[in-house]
Amino acid sequence: MIHCTVPLERLGDGWYIFGTRRIFARIAAGKLAVRVGGGWMSIKEFIETHSEEELHKLERMKASGRDVHSGVQHKDHITNNRTR
């Protein structure tokens, strides 16, 4: 089991917000995988790699009074697994 305190919000059709980062995830070979660059990373590896960085980003944004998701494109900007 993976313990992660980074907020995760479902946008739809495989798109999520992980902290401040918009990600695409799917089940591949029976395991949850996250799209990174031109390939895929297991959710466990993704969380281990990016959770600390995302928590720091969220803390800095909160301290500066900025909206956490102000720079993230939400569902209405996502079509056919691509951003506009």
C-alpha positions in Angstrom: 0.0 0.0 0.0 1.2 3.5 -0.9 0.7 6.4 1.5 0.5 9.7 -0.2 -0.7 13.1 1.2 -0.7 14.9 -2.1 -4.3 16.0 -3.1 -5.6 14.1 -6.1 -8.6 15.4 -8.0 -10.3 13.5 -10.8 -11.1 15.6 -13.9 -12.5 12.8 -16.1 -11.5 10.5 -18.9 -8.2 9.5 -17.2 -7.1 13.0 -16.3 -6.3 14.0 -12.8 -4.7 16.8 -10.8 -1.9 15.5 -8.6 -1.0 18.4 -6.4 -0.3 21.1 -9.0 0.4 18.7 -11.8 -2.2 17.6 -14.4 -1.6 13.9 -15.2 -3.1 11.2 -17.4 -3.5 7.7 -15.8 -4.8 4.3 -17.0 -4.8 0.7 -16.1 -2.1 -1.2 -18.1 -1.4 -4.9 -17.6 -3.6 -4.8 -14.5 -1.7 -2.0 -12.8 -2.2 1.8 -12.6 0.2 3.7 -14.7 0.8 7.5 -15.2 1.9 9.0 -18.5 5.3 10.7 -18.3 7.1 12.1 -21.3 6.8 9.5 -24.0 6.2 6.6 -21.7 4.5 5.3 -18.7 5.5 5.0 -15.0 3.8 2.9 -12.3 1.8 4.9 -9.8 4.1 3.7 -7.0 7.2 5.1 -8.8 5.3 8.3 -9.8 4.3 9.0 -6.2 7.8 8.2 -4.9 9.4 10.5 -7.5 7.0 13.4 -7.5 5.1 13.6 -4.2 7.7 15.5 -2.1 8.1 18.1 -4.9 4.4 18.6 -5.2 3.9 19.0 -1.5 6.7 21.7 -1.5 5.0 23.4 -4.5 1.6 23.4 -2.6 3.2 24.8 0.5 4.9 27.6 -1.4 1.8 28.5 -3.3 -0.3 28.5 -0.1 2.3 30.7 1.7 2.2 33.2 -1.1 -1.6 33.3 -1.2 -1.8 32.0 -4.8 -4.6 29.7 -5.9 -3.2 26.2 -6.0 -4.9 25.3 -9.3 -4.7 28.7 -11.0 -2.2 27.4 -13.6 -3.8 24.0 -14.1 -6.1 23.3 -17.0 -9.4 21.7 -15.9 -11.8 19.3 -17.6 -13.3 22.0 -19.9 -9.9 22.4 -21.5 -9.3 18.7 -22.1 -10.6 17.0 -25.2 -9.7 13.6 -26.6 -6.8 13.1 -24.1 -5.1 16.3 -25.4 -4.9 19.8 -24.1 -5.8 22.7 -26.3 
